[in-house]
Amino acid sequence: MRLYTATITSNNEIRVGVHLIEMHVPALASAAQPGQYCMVRCCHPLASDPLLRRPFFVHSVRPAQGLCTLLVHVQGRGTSWLGGQREGGTLDILGPLGHGWEVRPTVRNLLLVSESSMISSITLLAQSAIEQELAVTLVAHFASAAEVYPPALLPPEVEYHIITADGSLGEQGALREVLGDYLAWADAACCSVSRETAVVLYSTFERMRGRNFAQALVLRPLVCASGVCLSCSFETH
């Protein structure tokens, strides 16, 4: 984990309230692994409000060019400030943090499962898996067509299956109802879902594929990155 100063090379609003921010920060682009995140200071360098950094998963990387991207959903003061930054601006970033995904060397067919905005934690894994010549299928659930992650942001080799709760795009239904079609094909599954969905999927995976088939990233409150929450004082294994 290191502290970086990143230079913004582009900031595109891919839909209302969602920005894809590309940054030139070579060391982070080379160090970040799929599933890791970074903490961004979301205020002017001379300001201290908001005080706490905001966490963002590394969305994609281009190490040869020293570039990486963050997917920013504007939801409050910090993300509003970040979404308003323009090309040439700089960001104070701490990272990479987290353990990240682990894919066994024997895996050839990888199933990715995601819900709504949590898809940003799994996109770098899709990129990495394609670069390793794995077959990748992404099954993602959204509330409606307005929230769907743009297919153009994924590697073209990824099979992208869209599910919406209201049926406005793709298939209508729940994740569990659709995943059965893919479980026999996949060698492993990586899921970025809510705690409630993870509990439901766990029983399905264990019944149909047994243990060690799937791993999940369940969104919970993350560290403060300032020493206040004392998470850094715990030894991890």
C-alpha positions, 0 to 999 in steps of 0.5 A: 500500500502506498500513497499516490498522486494521480493525474486525471486524463479523462472523466466521462459521465457514462450515464446520469450520476455515474462517472468513469474516471481515467487516471495516469498513476503508473505505480498503482496501475502496475500494482493493483490486482483484481478485487482490490480497492483504493481510498481517494481523498475527495476534497481540495488539497487545502480542505479537510471536508469531507474528512474521510477518504472514499473507497473505490474498486480499481475498475480497469488498468492499462499498465503499459500506459500507466493508466487505471480507471475508477467507476464513481457513483455520485451519492454524496458530497465526496463523490459529487466533488470527485465526479466534478473533477476534470482532465488535468486535475490531481487526486490523492490516492491510497492503495491498493487495499484488500486481498482480491480475487483468487482464481485457481490455475486449473480454471478455464471457464469462469463465471462472474456474478454481480448486482448493480453498482457492485459490478465495479469490483469484478470488472478488472477480474474479467479483464485479467481472465480474458488476458489469461485466455479464460472463457468468461461469462458475466451474469449481472442483475439490475433494478432496471435498464437505466442502471445497467452497466454498459456492455462497451466497457467490458472486453468483447470476449466476455459473454454478458447476461443482463437481468433486470428486476422489472424486465425492462432489459434482458431477462426478468427475474432473480440471479438464482433463477438464471445461474443454474444454466451456467453452473455445469459449464463453469469451473469456478464462480466469483460473486460480488453481491449483497449479503442477502444474495450471497446467503441464497447463492451459497446454498445453491452452489453447495448443493449443485457444485460442492465446496470451494467452487465459488468465492464472494465479495460481500460489501461491508463498511470499509476501513477509514484510511486515517487510523480512526477506526483502528482496523489497522491495529489488527493482525491479519492472516 
